C-alpha cells in the first residue's frame, strides 16, 4: 500500500506539472497549442483519458487538466472532453464498488472517506435529496462515486443525479472560464482562485454530510 501511494503521488505531481506549465510559460503554451492544432486527436484522447483516471484513481488530481484544457481549447470542447472522461470515470467507480465492494475500493480511495459519504447517501433515499448531496459533494466527487456503489441506490438514479449536476455546472464553469482566459492569464487565474474559494467554503459548510440529514 505504501509503494502504491508513492507511485500515485508521483503520477499526481507529474500531472499537475505537465498541465499547469502551459499556463505560466509562454513557450510551453505555444508548443501545446500548436500540438493540439496539428494533431486534433491529441486533445480529446488526453483530456478524456486523464479525467477518467483522475476520477477512478482518487490521488490523481483532475483540476490541472480542467484548467489547462480551458486555456488551450474552445470552452465547449474543454467541457465536452472533461465531461465525457468524468462521467465515464464515475460510472466505472460506481460499478467497481458495486461489484467488488470494499476490498477493491480501498485500492482506489480511502475507505474512511468513502464510508462517510456512504452513510450520508443511505440517508437520502429520495432522488432530489441525493441531487442536493451530489452538488455539495463536488470536491469529494471521487469518494461519492464509490460510496454510491456500496449502497443499494439504483444505477439509473445515480447516473441521472450525476448528469443533472455535471452538465449545467460544467457548462457554466467552462464557459465563464473561457471568457476569463480571453481577458488574460492573470484574470483567468483570479477567476480560478475565486471559484476554488467558493467551492472550499461550500465544502467547509457541509464538511460533515451527516449533519444536515
C-alpha positions as CSV (number, residue, x, y, z in Angstrom):
1,X,0.0,0.0,0.0
2,X,2.9,2.4,0.8
3,X,4.5,1.8,-2.5
4,X,1.2,2.3,-4.3
5,X,0.7,5.6,-2.6
6,X,4.1,6.8,-3.5
7,X,3.5,5.9,-7.2
8,X,0.1,7.6,-7.2
9,X,1.6,10.7,-5.6
10,X,4.3,10.8,-8.2
11,X,1.7,10.5,-11.0
12,X,-0.4,13.2,-9.5
13,X,2.6,15.6,-9.1
14,X,3.6,14.9,-12.7
15,X,0.1,15.6,-14.0
16,X,0.0,18.9,-12.2
17,X,3.4,19.9,-13.6
18,X,2.6,19.0,-17.1
19,X,-0.8,20.7,-17.3
20,X,0.0,23.8,-15.2
21,X,3.2,24.6,-17.1
22,X,1.4,25.8,-20.3
23,X,-0.5,28.3,-18.2
24,X,2.6,30.1,-16.8
25,X,5.1,29.7,-19.6
26,X,4.6,31.3,-23.0
27,X,6.8,28.8,-24.9
28,X,5.0,25.9,-23.3
29,X,1.6,27.3,-24.1
30,X,2.6,27.9,-27.7
31,X,4.0,24.4,-28.1
32,X,0.9,22.8,-26.6
33,X,-1.4,25.0,-28.7
34,X,0.5,24.0,-31.9
35,X,0.4,20.4,-30.9
36,X,-3.4,20.4,-30.4
37,X,-3.8,22.3,-33.7
38,X,-1.5,19.9,-35.7
39,X,-2.8,16.7,-34.1
40,X,-6.5,17.3,-33.3
41,X,-7.0,13.9,-31.8
42,X,-4.4,14.5,-29.1
43,X,-6.6,16.8,-27.0
44,X,-9.7,14.6,-26.7
45,X,-7.8,11.4,-26.1
46,X,-5.5,13.1,-23.5
47,X,-8.2,15.0,-21.6
48,X,-10.8,12.2,-21.6
49,X,-8.2,9.6,-20.6
50,X,-6.7,11.7,-17.8
51,X,-10.0,12.9,-16.4
52,X,-11.2,9.3,-16.4
53,X,-8.1,8.2,-14.4
54,X,-8.5,11.2,-12.1
55,X,-12.0,10.1,-11.1
56,X,-11.3,6.4,-10.8
57,X,-7.9,6.8,-9.0
58,X,-8.6,9.4,-6.3
59,X,-5.0,10.6,-5.7
60,X,-4.6,11.7,-9.3
61,X,-5.9,15.4,-9.5
62,X,-8.3,16.4,-12.1
63,X,-8.2,20.2,-11.6
64,X,-5.0,20.9,-13.6
65,X,-6.5,19.1,-16.6
66,X,-9.7,21.1,-16.4
67,X,-7.8,24.4,-16.1
68,X,-5.3,23.7,-18.9
69,X,-8.0,22.5,-21.3
70,X,-9.9,25.7,-20.8
71,X,-6.8,27.7,-21.7
72,X,-6.0,25.7,-24.8
73,X,-9.3,24.6,-26.2
74,X,-12.6,26.3,-27.1
75,X,-14.8,26.2,-24.0
76,X,-17.3,23.8,-25.4
77,X,-14.6,21.3,-26.4
78,X,-13.0,21.6,-23.0
79,X,-16.4,21.0,-21.3
80,X,-17.3,18.0,-23.6
81,X,-14.0,16.2,-23.2
82,X,-13.8,16.7,-19.4
83,X,-17.5,15.7,-19.0
84,X,-17.0,12.5,-21.0
85,X,-14.0,11.5,-19.0
86,X,-15.5,12.5,-15.7
87,X,-18.8,10.7,-16.3
88,X,-17.2,7.6,-17.7
89,X,-14.9,7.5,-14.6
90,X,-17.9,8.0,-12.3
91,X,-19.7,5.1,-13.9
92,X,-16.6,2.9,-13.7
93,X,-16.1,3.7,-10.0
94,X,-19.7,3.0,-9.2
95,X,-19.6,-0.5,-10.7
96,X,-16.2,-1.2,-9.2
97,X,-17.8,-0.6,-5.8
98,X,-21.0,-2.4,-6.7
99,X,-19.2,-5.5,-8.0
100,X,-16.1,-5.8,-5.8
101,X,-17.0,-4.0,-2.6
102,X,-14.6,-2.6,0.0
103,X,-11.6,-4.9,-0.7
104,X,-11.0,-3.4,-4.2
105,X,-12.4,0.1,-3.4
106,X,-9.6,0.5,-0.8
107,X,-7.1,0.4,-3.7
108,X,-8.6,3.5,-5.3
109,X,-9.8,5.7,-2.5
110,X,-9.6,5.9,1.3
111,X,-12.3,3.8,2.8
112,X,-12.8,6.2,5.7
113,X,-13.9,9.0,3.4
114,X,-15.9,6.5,1.3
115,X,-17.9,5.2,4.3
116,X,-18.6,8.8,5.5
117,X,-20.3,9.5,2.2
118,X,-21.9,6.1,2.1
119,X,-23.7,6.8,5.3
120,X,-24.9,10.2,4.1
121,X,-26.2,8.7,0.8
122,X,-28.0,5.9,2.6
123,X,-30.0,8.5,4.5
124,X,-31.1,10.3,1.3
125,X,-33.3,7.8,-0.5
126,X,-35.2,10.4,-2.5
127,X,-33.8,11.5,-5.8
128,X,-33.7,15.2,-5.2
129,X,-32.1,14.7,-1.8
130,X,-29.3,12.8,-3.5
131,X,-29.0,15.5,-6.2
132,X,-28.5,18.1,-3.4
133,X,-25.8,15.9,-1.8
134,X,-24.2,15.5,-5.2
135,X,-23.9,19.2,-5.7
136,X,-22.4,19.9,-2.3
137,X,-20.0,17.0,-2.6
138,X,-18.4,18.2,-5.8
139,X,-15.0,18.5,-4.2
140,X,-15.4,14.9,-2.9
141,X,-16.5,13.6,-6.3
142,X,-14.3,10.5,-6.3
143,X,-15.4,9.4,-2.9
144,X,-19.1,9.8,-3.6
145,X,-18.9,7.6,-6.7
146,X,-17.5,4.7,-4.7
147,X,-19.9,5.4,-1.8
148,X,-22.9,5.3,-4.0
149,X,-21.8,2.0,-5.5
150,X,-21.7,0.5,-1.9
151,X,-25.3,1.5,-1.2
152,X,-28.5,0.0,-2.7
153,X,-29.1,3.0,-4.8
154,X,-30.3,2.1,-8.4
155,X,-27.8,2.9,-11.1
156,X,-30.3,5.0,-13.0
157,X,-30.9,7.3,-10.0
158,X,-27.1,7.7,-9.6
159,X,-26.5,8.4,-13.2
160,X,-29.4,10.8,-13.6
161,X,-28.3,12.8,-10.5
162,X,-24.7,12.9,-11.7
163,X,-25.6,14.2,-15.2
164,X,-28.0,16.7,-13.7
165,X,-25.2,18.3,-11.7
166,X,-22.3,17.6,-14.1
167,X,-23.9,19.1,-17.3
168,X,-25.2,22.5,-16.2
169,X,-22.5,23.3,-13.6
170,X,-19.8,22.2,-16.1
171,X,-21.2,24.3,-18.9
172,X,-21.2,27.4,-16.6
173,X,-17.7,26.7,-15.3
174,X,-16.1,26.1,-18.7
175,X,-17.9,29.0,-20.5
176,X,-17.0,31.6,-17.9
177,X,-13.5,30.1,-17.5
178,X,-13.0,30.5,-21.3
179,X,-14.3,34.1,-21.1
180,X,-11.9,34.8,-18.2
181,X,-8.9,33.4,-20.1
182,X,-9.6,35.6,-23.1
183,X,-9.2,38.6,-20.8
184,X,-5.7,37.5,-19.9
185,X,-3.9,34.8,-17.9
186,X,-3.9,36.8,-14.6
187,X,-7.7,37.4,-14.9
188,X,-8.1,33.7,-15.6
189,X,-6.0,32.7,-12.5
190,X,-8.0,35.1,-10.4
191,X,-11.3,33.6,-11.6
192,X,-10.0,30.1,-10.9
193,X,-8.9,31.2,-7.4
194,X,-12.4,32.7,-6.7
195,X,-14.1,29.5,-7.9
196,X,-11.8,27.5,-5.7
197,X,-12.5,29.7,-2.6
198,X,-16.3,29.4,-3.2
199,X,-16.1,25.6,-3.5
200,X,-13.9,25.3,-0.4
201,X,-16.4,27.5,1.6
202,X,-19.2,25.2,0.4
203,X,-17.2,22.1,1.4
204,X,-16.4,23.6,4.9
205,X,-20.1,24.4,5.4
206,X,-21.1,20.9,4.5
207,X,-17.9,19.1,5.6
208,X,-19.9,16.6,7.6
209,X,-22.6,15.2,5.2
210,X,-24.4,13.6,8.1
211,X,-25.2,16.8,9.9
212,X,-27.9,18.1,7.6
213,X,-29.9,14.9,7.2
